[in-house]
């Protein structure tokens, strides 16, 4: 395991301690670093959301939190109650509203997080075609779908992610 300082976790994040590791997760990436005030507000609102989140009138067992000041993560124990269309829609609306309140876009899929000098750098996907980055540079895999993967396999080389197809062939 490589040491990436504060950017790499074998994550046992307190916010998710009561959620099973096979829980479903959704990862949203902010288009700017969240301030301390942003994180406090988002954590407070996230707690309110997860406490009242329902699917077809049934409570969800869920937790959410901000990681590395760029990522909002929602975890739901689907063994308790499966997330379905209307419940997922509620979570998406929460993230959209939070983004509007904070002046943050959590849905810009043309921007990606790259780890450079132990810091997160926001790049446009098109930058990958320029050859500035190689398959050995690290990114956060925003497609992880289980808490266990978030905890153990979130930070990956670009060449091991779906972003590989956007890179110069000779750099892959």
LINQUITA-V362506 format. One record per residue. RES is the residue in three letters. OMEGA is omega in degrees with one decimal (999 if undefined). NEAR is the number of other C-alpha atoms within 8 Angstrom. Layout:
RES_OMEGA_NEAR + RES_OMEGA_NEAR
//
This chain:
UNK_178.4_2 + UNK_178.1_3 + UNK_177.7_5 + UNK_177.8_7 + UNK_-176.1_6 + UNK_-175.8_7 + UNK_-179.1_9 + UNK_178.2_8 + UNK_152.0_8 + UNK_-157.5_6 + UNK_167.7_7 + UNK_-174.2_8 + UNK_-176.4_6 + UNK_-177.9_5 + UNK_-175.5_8 + UNK_-172.1_10 + UNK_-179.3_8 + UNK_-179.7_5 + UNK_179.5_12 + UNK_-176.2_8 + UNK_176.6_7 + UNK_177.9_8 + UNK_178.4_14 + UNK_177.2_11 + UNK_171.6_12 + UNK_-178.0_10 + UNK_177.5_11 + UNK_-176.3_10 + UNK_-179.8_12 + UNK_-179.0_13 + UNK_173.0_11 + UNK_176.9_7 + UNK_178.1_7 + UNK_178.8_10 + UNK_176.2_7 + UNK_178.7_6 + UNK_176.9_7 + UNK_-177.7_9 + UNK_178.9_11 + UNK_-179.4_8 + UNK_-177.0_8 + UNK_176.7_11 + UNK_179.2_11 + UNK_-180.0_8 + UNK_178.0_8 + UNK_177.3_11 + UNK_178.2_10 + UNK_-178.8_8 + UNK_-175.1_9 + UNK_177.5_12 + UNK_-178.8_7 + UNK_-176.7_7 + UNK_178.2_10 + UNK_172.4_9 + UNK_-178.0_13 + UNK_176.9_6 + UNK_179.7_5 + UNK_-179.7_7 + UNK_171.8_9 + UNK_170.0_15 + UNK_-172.3_11 + UNK_173.8_11 + UNK_178.2_13 + UNK_178.1_14 + UNK_178.3_11 + UNK_177.8_12 + UNK_176.2_8 + UNK_178.9_7 + UNK_178.3_9 + UNK_-169.5_12 + UNK_170.9_11 + UNK_-175.7_12 + UNK_175.8_12 + UNK_177.8_11 + UNK_-179.3_14 + UNK_176.9_13 + UNK_-177.5_15 + UNK_171.7_11 + UNK_177.0_6 + UNK_178.2_7 + UNK_-176.4_11 + UNK_174.2_9 + UNK_177.7_10 + UNK_-173.3_7 + UNK_-176.0_6 + UNK_178.5_8 + UNK_177.6_12 + UNK_176.6_9 + UNK_177.9_8 + UNK_-179.7_9 + UNK_178.1_8 + UNK_177.6_8 + UNK_176.7_8 + UNK_-178.2_9 + UNK_177.7_9 + UNK_179.9_10 + UNK_177.9_8 + UNK_178.6_10 + UNK_178.2_11 + UNK_179.8_9 + UNK_-176.6_7 + UNK_-175.2_7 + UNK_-177.2_6 + UNK_174.6_11 + UNK_177.5_10 + UNK_-172.8_11 + UNK_179.7_7 + UNK_-177.0_7 + UNK_176.0_5 + UNK_175.9_7 + UNK_-177.1_10 + UNK_176.1_11 + UNK_175.7_11 + UNK_176.3_12 + UNK_-179.4_11 + UNK_-177.7_9 + UNK_177.1_4 + UNK_175.7_9 + UNK_176.8_7 + UNK_177.5_9 + UNK_177.9_8 + UNK_-179.9_10 + UNK_170.9_9 + UNK_178.2_9 + UNK_-178.3_10 + UNK_178.1_8 + UNK_-178.9_9 + UNK_-179.9_12 + UNK_-176.6_10 + UNK_-179.0_9 + UNK_178.9_10 + UNK_-178.5_7 + UNK_177.2_9 + UNK_179.5_11 + UNK_179.2_13 + UNK_175.9_8 + UNK_-175.2_11 + UNK_175.8_12 + UNK_173.3_12 + UNK_-179.1_9 + UNK_-177.4_9 + UNK_-179.0_8 + UNK_178.4_6 + UNK_-175.7_12 + UNK_179.2_9 + UNK_-178.8_11 + UNK_178.7_14 + UNK_179.1_10 + UNK_176.7_10 + UNK_-177.6_11 + UNK_-171.1_11 + UNK_-170.9_9 + UNK_-175.5_8 + UNK_-179.9_11 + UNK_-173.3_9 + UNK_169.8_11 + UNK_179.0_11 + UNK_-178.0_14 + UNK_178.9_11 + UNK_-179.0_8 + UNK_177.5_9 + UNK_-179.5_7 + UNK_-179.9_8 + UNK_-177.3_11 + UNK_179.6_5 + UNK_-175.2_9 + UNK_174.4_14 + UNK_-176.5_10 + UNK_-177.9_5 + UNK_-179.8_4 + UNK_-175.5_9 + UNK_999_9
//
